Every structure is written in C-alpha cells, then in structure tokens.
Amino acid sequence: MVSGAVAQAGGSGKPTMLRTDAKPVNQHGLSRAPSLALALAMAGCALLAPQVPETSNSAPAEQRAAVRDADPQATVSTQALELDGEVRVSEPIGKLGRRPVSDAIDAYVMPLQSRYHPRLASDAQGSMSVGTVTAGYLVDAAEVPVQGEYHRVLDKVVPRQTRYTTDDMRDLLLCAAERVAKEHKGAILQLGNLSRPGGGPLPWSVSHHNGRDADLAFYVRDSKNKLALTDRLYHFDARGKASDAPESLTFDPEANWSLVAALLECKGPELQHLFVAEWLKQKMLAVAVKKKADKKLLARANALLHQPKKTLAHNDHLHLRIGCDRGDFSEGCVNASRAPQAAWGHAVQVRERFPSLRKALHSEQASDRAAAVYLLAEYRDSESYGAILDEVRDRDPQVRLQAVRATLGWGGNEAVARVRAGLAHEDDPRVAIAAMHGLASLGETDSLAGLTRDPRQLQPLAGPVDVPTVTVRQLAAALLATSATLDVAPALVELLDDADPAVRDTARLALSRLTNHDSVDLLAVVAPQLADFDTTQPLDPVREKQLWRVFLAGLPAGTGREELALQGLLRRGIVVAGLDRSQLPALVQALALPSPWRDNASEWIGKIVSFAPAVGRGARANPLQFWAQWLVQRRMVAGSEVAIRLAGMMRPTAALGTATPAGGGTGAGGVAADQD
C-alpha cells in the first residue's frame, strides 16, 4: 500500500510514512475477498504473513470474463494480475485493477556472499563489474545505505539484500537524489533492486547481474498534491494516474524530469539506457521543453529515455543502466546486455593481460597459480587450456580446486577424464565436492554411480573451518537423486544397508527423489507380493533393500524416470499427463506435497518455463509460495484454478486407504518420518 504525503515528524525534518488502509480485513489478517493467498493458507502452506493485509475484488472485466468462459464457477482475484518490479517477460500491457501489496512474489533472502575474482596483473581499483548485465557478477560491491538524507530503499526491497552496486552507480544515485531534493523540497529518491553483494541472477529480473542496473521509483504526489512515499512500485497510466495503488497517486513529471536531468549532469559513468514507458517519457520531455532546458541535454534525454522492446513497458519505475567503467574493461566488463559474454569476446585490455596470467600459472606462489587458473578460464583463453588441465594434479589444493572448476566449466571429454582420474586420489574435501558437483552438472551419472562404492571419508586438512568431512559414497548418492535415468537406482539400493546410518538415509532419500516413491509406497505395493514379508515388523535396512530390489525388478522394460515419477504423483491423487505447460496447474498442486514430490514438481516447473531462481532461500521461502505466485502473475496458470486445487488438498489416500492430507505420510518403522 502507499504511505501518504511526506510530513514532518516531531520537528525533525524527516519524512514520515502515513498509512491509508484501503480494504477491511478479518480477524486473521486476510481480506474478505477470495484470493490465492487464502487458498495457500487453506492448504497448510507456510506463507509469509503480509505486512499490510488488504485485497481487492476489482479485477478488470475482460480478465473476469476470460476466466468465467473457461470456468463458469470461477472467481478472479487480483493476485492473478500482480507484477513485481522489472520482470523480463513479453506480455500485453493493459490497465490493471488495484492489487494488494501482500500478493507480490515473496522476497527470497539474498545471501551476503562476495564473489571470488582475484586482482592478478590488474590495476583495477574499488568495485569491479564483470561480464554482462545478464550473465556477469560484481566484485567488492559498494553498499547503498537503506536510508539517507535524500534517498531510501523501498521497504519491500530491503530484505532482498539487493542494494549493492558499483562505486560509480552509488555515487551517481546519491548525487542525483541530492540535486532533486534541492529543487523539490522534501523529495526522496526511492530505490528498488540494484544487485546482490556478489552480483548474479535475481528472481525478479533477467538483468541486474553486475551492478550496472538500478530500479528507481517515480516521484509521485498524493490527492493533496504533496510528494508521497510508497512502500513499493505502482503502475501509472497515460493520464499519469496510478492504476493499482490503494489511494490516489499521480506521476510528478516535474520532479521526474529533474531526476533525469540530474542523472545526465552529475559527474560519473556513461549512461546506457533509461527505460521508461513512452507515455511517461513524453510527460517528462514536455516539462523540459516548457522549462527551456538546454538543447543538448534535451537531445541526450530523448535518446536515452525509451520504452524497451519485447518486455514490460516500465510504467512503474525508471530503469537506469550505466556503461562499463574504464577500469572494469580490463576485468572483462561487457557493455552488451542479453548475448552471452562468449559471443562478444573480451576487450583489448583483457587480452593484454594474458601473457602475465599465463606466466603466473608457473609461479611458486600457490595463490597466484590459483588466480591465474580462474582468470584464464573465465576469459576462455584457448592457449591456456592444456596448462589448466595439468593444474588438476597441482600439489596445492586451492590450485586443484580452481582447476577442477575451470576444466569442468569449460567442458569436454578430456576434462571429465582428468577430473575422474584425479578424484581417485583426491584427499581434500573441497576439491572432491567441486569435482563431484561438476560431474553431476555435466550428467556424468556413470562416474557418480561408480563412486557409490568408494569407502573414503575425506577430512579437512586445513583452510576454512566450515569445510565439512566428505563421505564420498554419501555425496555421490545425494547427487544421483536428480539423475535423468533410472539406471543409477541399483547403485543406490546397495547403500540401503550401509554400515553408516547417514549413508543409508541419503540413499533412501535419493531413491525417493529419483522415483517419486518412498518405502511406505513399497510396503503397500510390493510387500503383499512377498509371502514371507511381515508388514507388522519395523522396516530394517535389509528388508527395505529387499523391497526396493523387487520393486525395480518388477518395472516394465523401458520404464523411464519421468513415467515412474508421474505414477508416484498419481498415487497421491494428482494426475499429471506429461511435462508441458498444460500441466502446470497440477504441478503447482503437487508443490503442496512434502519432499520428494514437491521437489520434483518444482524442478519440472522450472524446466517447463525455462526459469531457475538461483538465489538463497530464506527460512520463510518455499517452492509452493514462489511458483504459485510466479506462474499466476505471468498468466501461465489461472489464479482461480490454483486456488481450487489447493483448497481441495484433503482427500483419501488411495495407497493407504485413510483420509489424510495429500502429502501426508504414514511412517513405517520410522522410515519416512524424516523425508520432509
């Protein structure tokens, strides 16, 4: 929702956020209108409690009609129309009904993790923006304070930890905010997403990877024509009126033109783009013409301000993108946006460093060798490929770690062979973890299946205190859980009676994830076929292993993982006919099940829509909440259908013959108790 006009609190001169509740709520903090959030709560999901609970029934008529045509009994919640900041998807833009604050995609908690990028043979100072805005990262980021004299980070954005950027961008934003505040008394520049501390992907945007993008909220005025603060981004129509705010808000063309002018005039980096809706651009330029702005300034503004193609119109914020800093070019910064960095190559400043970096591969200092391996692989120096392969056998584990990551990231049969050979003698757990994860990412399931017979337990010899002890066969079992084939299942079955309880548990969970069946299912399906199997006794490891052997042996020839996994969902009353977009509603319903069914459903949804939110998960984040809202907001599924499916999750469980929640399990000797 919106806080009202900027007011002076207690004579402090600080702006105060005034709240205006738009809709009544019930005693549980939920609106009286039917909504997706209510359905999620009915399904027993751990949802993030809304900060300000309010909803609206006023979805556009055409949207209500479209849903009614498909389902005469359906109702439309405005959650189905929610858009969150900059979402790079192509979809029609129309006038949207008022939408509640609490329906936005939950803000995943971003890990405060820095990015490794050594300064070897480099003169770069301060922050470093590496790669492209869609496939790069950020090094030694500058943090923008949550609150300043002339700016603030939106309340909704603060928990995301996305207020990090380059030194140049930070200075530019603070300069522009101060200039606007001096021209418009009480003006506060409100900031949305910048980047994570180490850059990388955000679930809300395709860009913002390397600190060169910033979402700036518009300056707006309330019904009393006073500058107002908001707690989120709102959409403004051709009249300059907010179409989705709980109170009257108007786009302020004068203040927003002052912002554009300040961004152009403040000393700092080159501006690449100012993305904004065309109708809002014209309002700002009209102010500039009226004020007789400098013609050169006006021409630059006209060139930079534009509505992006094949994406949203940007009528809820101004998206600023700056160019690479001169020093960052030598670190691999690329001004191109969507194309992968490999398609653009590297600047001459990067190539000039290659001789020094190649020489460092033979340095006596292990840290220099490791840094050279990382950078030469990052820059894809083909002349160094053979030397980097050799470093897989380096005497120092930190060099081997970088070499394993580099060679597997580069790919190729020779790289896989070198890493597999090195694993047989590896004694450092960090290197073993990197090697096994790398093999898994390349689909080398045969290599991992062979490691399930490896008895080694690797102890950390030195280095960070958080390096774990690695039981090789246990890690191999965990990585095989998402194999694309059932061929690895027998190797996992052999671990079910391992002497190590942790290995047994990992193998059991991996089999469940691989097949979408658990040992409780097998008690119902397989045990009745075994004349001497006593189902009244606890399921010990030897008998559990027997069940899985019989189960796998009884599968029809040619049964694939997908087919078997979908049968596992069917046993829980969820019919998924295949893995395509038409099955998304059923897969969202499957997210209300416990692990492993929800995990497989989440994986499949990501593949179907070609999106994987590669971010840290907060304690309150969960796949059901994220995907249900993400898919509804992008109109890939109907909010009404999701609500109906989730509200009906209580049903008889066919396998057990008792009425339980669809994801509920019945323990058998404690076998399934730890699977969620």
Secondary structure, DSSP 8 states (H G I E B T S, - for coil): -EEEE-EE-TTS--EE--B---S-B-TTS-BSS--HHHHHHHTT------SS--------HHHHHHHHHH-TT----GGGG---S---------------GGGS---------------SS----S-EEEB-TTT-EEES-EE--SB-SSEEE-TTTGGGT--EE-HHHHHHHHHHHHHHHHHSTT--EEE---B-TT---BTTBS--SSS-EEEE---EE-TTS-EEEESS---B-TTSBBSS-SS--EE-HHHHHHHHHHHHHSSSS-EEEEE--HHHHHHHHHHHHHTT--HHHHHHHHHHEE--SSS----S-EEEEE---HHHHTTTB-S--SS-GGGT---HHHHTTHHHHHHHTT-S-HHHHHHHHHHHHHTT-GGGHHHHHHGGG-SSHHHHHHHHHHHHHH--HHHHHHHHHHHTT---HHHHHHHHHHHHHTT-HHHHHHHTT---EE---SS-TT---EEHHHHHHHHGGG-SSGGGHHHHHTTTT-SSHHHHHHHHHHHHHHHS--HHHHHHHTGGG-TT--TTS---HHHHHHHHHHHHHTS-TT--HHHHHHHHHHTTT----SSSGGGHHHHHHHTTS-TTHHHHHHHHHHHHHT----S---TT--HHHHHHHHHHHTTSS-HHHHHHHHHT-EEEETTTTEEEETT----STTSSTT--
